[in-house]
Amino acid sequence: MGVIRVYLVVWLIVYCFPEATGLSSGCPVSEQLDLTDGIVDRKGAIRYAGNIYPPEEYLIEPPKSAGGSGRYYSCVCARRKCVYVCCYFVNRTNCEESSLLRLNRTVAGVTRVSWAVENLQEIELRNSTDYWLIYADPPAWANTLGHVLRIDGHEGELIADGSFAYGEKVYASRTYCINPVDGDDSMVHVWIKETDEHLEMHHWHSLGMIVSLPFLIATLIVYALIPELRNIPGKSLMCYVFSLTASYVTMILIKRSVVTISSVWCSAIGYLCYLSLMSSFFWLNLMAFDIYWTFGGHRRRTTDPGLFRMYCGYAYGFPVLFLLVALLADYSDLMDVKLRPGFGDGQCLFKSEQLISFVYLYLPLVVLVSVNMFFFISTAVKIAIIERATATALQGESGRHGAYANERNRFGLYVRLFVVMGITWTFEFVTWVIGERNWMVHMADICNCVSGVFIFFLFVWKRKVWLLLQQRLRGKKVIKRTQPLFSVSAPSRMTSVT
């Protein structure tokens, strides 16, 4: 009778006042340890698997039917430090507790992020009495939309309380999971579901790209309709805008989670996004070179098909080369594992690790932006020299003066385009290096996303372009002017997209 009375008292306390136990609502099914087969002593404690669970450390689930027996369970994470394990991201199968994969892990004995690593100790998590491995999805993932980020284990630190520190944040045990790899003694991968902050950032980025798309498409249509705009500078701009449009479309699909991460389409869209993004960088580089070449006094026809084919070979060839390197790294053993970009491996684009981001994005970007700066600074110096040396002579030759003014105007347009597309990316690279993101970085991101609007107003929203468009749509011939929209002058070649 004494044991029965203890049962009743414990059941009434736990069932009617669960918050008093600290186990009320914060125990997901994955963290519930079934104690029904344990032995209850006179004090209400349950002995199970060599451990003793006092009444305040377990709950009683009422029977589901009349005459049935209730279920005793404890929230194991209240006693141990829980670590979630998810293997299916690698082999697409559920993890098994009988798995032979080892889970050795260095644990930091600190509980803050801005720390000097101390008290490190190697722990075999599977056999540790302090940690409890749960083979399931982290509970927080069920209510969080977005992408799953893969992080190499060495880039973060498992903290002694079971949380995981990465960058400036600490992720609680229910928000991340680890992924052991066969034949490796270390925790190789950590998976983190993107937070609300990440999701909100993706929302605004994709929204900016959606706003940009009509302007980019309008720019392409206008330049395709007007033959006078389709010289080498105009075609270069069209190719740049086309690459930018393709990168925006694919990034919108990725950021809006249109495709599932596990699908083949995710990898394909990731590779296409990378190819188009790199192509836009190289076309911007070619536009900077073209204006630099123009003011260098080099002659050529503005519609030279051979030269434009060379431009295409450069602007599309190098991005294809970068893509082939990424494919070889992902699908062959020719490169070190640390250099695998991981397209479609938990994310559609490449991994967000520092080494991967630097090798596949920021390194070529910084090189191209630096070269562009050289081209623009050199061109600006040449313009200043030309204006001082030929100001009087050009005043008496309206044709040459008009052509020179057109080219100078085109240089100004390219510089502004470079500021929008180049400087913002450079600023993002600097903040990526120092590891700090603030409102200025987000402003730079937004400027990149809405660059289609800037491009439209720089190159299309012009009186000359609208006059040509009206004449083209009405089927009228272009009226000849004394100051042509596009011209070639001697001794230097002069073309314009203005």
C-alpha angles and dihedrals in degrees: 000000000000092000091048091052090051089051091052095047093048092046092050093049096045097040098042099034106027093154089067090066096050089235099090107121106343099086114094119200090255090061097047115110111202110230097172093113092051127105119254116212128205092273092055095253118138122223111209133159092347094309131104118223114195118210093264091059101057140049134218118226111207117242115271093222138028111277092018126121127247125243124244117210139163130211097242093199090064088066102029136032106258125216120186118222122201118178100167094087088072106032100015091236132110117262117255124213088222090060115136092215111123121231106198111160137176108232124202116222094219134088105207134077104227094062143133105236110253141159092029116180133175112239131185096219095196094060099032119117090207097056132055121202117215116197100210144078115293108261093234090064092068092069098035122087124201140056131331113235120215117213127182109243094236091061093066138030133239106227123217093250091060098259125119125233119210124165109320096339139078116213118208118232093258093057102056140036136201128231120208119207123217113256095015124105095204135074097259103179135034120190121207126182111227114259128234088264091057091046093050090049091050089049094055093042093052091044090054090050091049089053090049097050098075090050092049092048091047090053091052092048094049093049091045092052098048114067092193089066095051100087121118096283090046094048090047090054090048092052091048092050091046092053091046091050092051091049091050093050093050093044090051089053090050098043093045091050092235091154127044117249094234094055127098088235089065092061092042093052090046092054092045091050091051092048095049093044092052090045091055089053092052094046090052087051091052092050089054090049093048094056090044090052091048095057089044088075098247116154125222139132115272091229098044103150093196093058093047090052088054089051091051091048090054099041094045100028098062094047089050088051091052089049092051090052090052091049092049091049092050100042106029140049094235093103134048116272090239089064096055107118092205101219107191092007099122092325134044094233126049121295119280093234115131096239093048094046091049097047099042102033121007099042096058090037094055091046093051094045090050091051090048091053089052091051094049096044091048091048092049090052091049091050091052091050093047093049093051094045101042107027093110095042095049092052089066095048109060094182095055091040091053093049092047091049090052092052092045089052091050089052089054091051092050092048091053090047090050091051091052097045105023107037093045091053090047091052090050089051092053092050089046089055094050091041097231126122120191139159091285090059091050089050089053090050091051091049089054091049095051095041089115089071091053092048092051094051093043098050108018109028092077130117095234092051093049092050090052091047093051092049091048093050092046092049093241126143119251112262111238116241134195088234106050123211090228123024145163121219135182137274091014127039113247123194131158143192093194 
